[in-house]
Amino acid sequence: MKVLVTGGAGYIGSHVVRQLGEAGHDIVIFDNLSTGYRWAVTCGELVVGDLADEATIEQVFADHAFEAVLHFAANIVVPESVENPLKYYSNNTRNTLNLLKAVERHQVPRMVFSSTAAVYGMPEQTVLTEDLPLAPINPYGASKMMSERMIMDLAAASSLNYVILRYFNVAGANPDGLLGQATPEATHLIKVACECVTGKRDGMSIFGTDYDTRDGTCIRDYIHVEDLAKAHVMALDYMAGGGESRVLNCGYGRGFTVREVIEMVKQESGVDFSVTETGRRPGDPGALMADNTRIRDVLGWEPSFDDLKTIVSTALAWEKIWAERQSH
């Protein structure tokens, strides 16, 4: 298929682009390189542009007859979204609207959207199904929820088919060390812990040790980026085969505490780093895990890297490569 990938030079997008290339798709990557990198684009044609620029978007759609759009481009840092909400509504919501206008004008039949478990907010249950009411508690989650709604409404009014993938906590790196998370100022737990190992950080904090969990720290569902990327390729195949629009959770259905993750990073690296215990962050639920029954049933998706040790070891290997690269 001829596909457009927005944000395809970023962490998750670049892993997806590589798998799309291996599956034989013809790819155009559209990225403003604000958090992505040229070196991360391992196949396809890179167009450097911003989704705020409707003329550039129109030109890209006019130049190519896209059969699908995969939309990753977004800001994703929750605390930043609270401090600077309009940045998130501009880049995540308005720019999705700009993209959808082109999708509608050029009658692109398929779309895969990169969404988030943040749309659920703070539900009472710890294992989340796709049918829960959406109640985001921060501008990041709200900006993604609005984007989901626009996609659904456009699909209802046109021939667009979509798969919305709600990510849980994405981590790890390509096992051969070609790609990994190089996001500046990253806030993800495993990335932060790995930066402590390489000496990029002096230490890290645990936010909240009084949750009702097995060791008092938050539990999250960590999904390896390669398993997540595979879900996108399968979503395209599913729609190409006539599959109807769906919303699917992307996670393993089980979680690890913050302490367990830090312990695994220390164990795998052999490095003991400083960990400070501090108070809860506002809006952090005690436990969040994906009910992944639907993605397994609908796409036939089966994870290959469903193991915390594997996730951590690939993230660590990448972090060492990335630290070495930056030192030159």
HUNORRA-V515007 format. One record per backbone hydrogen bond with DSSP energy under -1.0 kcal/mol. NH is the residue of the N-H (numbers start at 1). CO is the residue of the C=O. If there is no record, write none. Layout:
nh=(NH | NH)
co=(CO | CO)
This chain:
nh=(3 | 4 | 5 | 6 | 7 | 10 | 14 | 15 | 16 | 17 | 18 | 19 | 20 | 21 | 22 | 23 | 24 | 25 | 26 | 28 | 29 | 30 | 31 | 37 | 41 | 42 | 45 | 47 | 49 | 53 | 54 | 57 | 58 | 59 | 60 | 61 | 62 | 63 | 64 | 66 | 67 | 68 | 69 | 70 | 71 | 72 | 81 | 82 | 83 | 84 | 89 | 90 | 91 | 92 | 93 | 94 | 95 | 97 | 98 | 99 | 100 | 101 | 102 | 103 | 104 | 105 | 106 | 107 | 108 | 111 | 112 | 113 | 114 | 115 | 117 | 119 | 120 | 128 | 132 | 135 | 142 | 143 | 144 | 145 | 146 | 147 | 148 | 149 | 150 | 151 | 152 | 153 | 154 | 155 | 156 | 157 | 161 | 163 | 164 | 165 | 166 | 167 | 168 | 169 | 171 | 174 | 177 | 192 | 193 | 194 | 195 | 196 | 197 | 198 | 200 | 201 | 204 | 206 | 208 | 208 | 211 | 213 | 219 | 220 | 223 | 225 | 228 | 229 | 230 | 231 | 232 | 233 | 234 | 235 | 236 | 237 | 238 | 239 | 240 | 241 | 242 | 243 | 246 | 248 | 250 | 256 | 258 | 261 | 262 | 263 | 264 | 265 | 266 | 267 | 268 | 269 | 270 | 276 | 278 | 284 | 288 | 289 | 291 | 296 | 297 | 298 | 299 | 301 | 307 | 311 | 312 | 313 | 314 | 315 | 316 | 317 | 318 | 319 | 320 | 321 | 322 | 323 | 324 | 325 | 326 | 327)
co=(26 | 68 | 28 | 70 | 30 | 7 | 10 | 11 | 12 | 13 | 14 | 15 | 16 | 17 | 18 | 19 | 21 | 20 | 1 | 3 | 45 | 5 | 47 | 9 | 38 | 40 | 27 | 29 | 31 | 50 | 52 | 53 | 54 | 55 | 56 | 57 | 58 | 59 | 60 | 64 | 2 | 2 | 110 | 4 | 112 | 6 | 77 | 78 | 79 | 80 | 85 | 86 | 87 | 88 | 88 | 89 | 90 | 93 | 94 | 95 | 96 | 97 | 98 | 99 | 100 | 101 | 102 | 104 | 103 | 161 | 69 | 163 | 71 | 165 | 167 | 116 | 117 | 289 | 129 | 119 | 138 | 139 | 140 | 141 | 142 | 143 | 144 | 145 | 146 | 147 | 148 | 149 | 150 | 151 | 152 | 153 | 109 | 111 | 246 | 113 | 248 | 115 | 250 | 221 | 223 | 179 | 174 | 188 | 189 | 190 | 191 | 192 | 193 | 194 | 195 | 195 | 274 | 276 | 206 | 278 | 216 | 211 | 286 | 256 | 169 | 171 | 224 | 225 | 226 | 227 | 228 | 229 | 230 | 231 | 232 | 233 | 234 | 235 | 236 | 237 | 239 | 238 | 162 | 164 | 166 | 220 | 218 | 257 | 258 | 259 | 260 | 261 | 262 | 263 | 264 | 265 | 266 | 204 | 206 | 281 | 219 | 126 | 128 | 292 | 293 | 294 | 295 | 295 | 305 | 307 | 308 | 309 | 310 | 311 | 312 | 313 | 314 | 315 | 316 | 317 | 318 | 319 | 320 | 321 | 322 | 323)
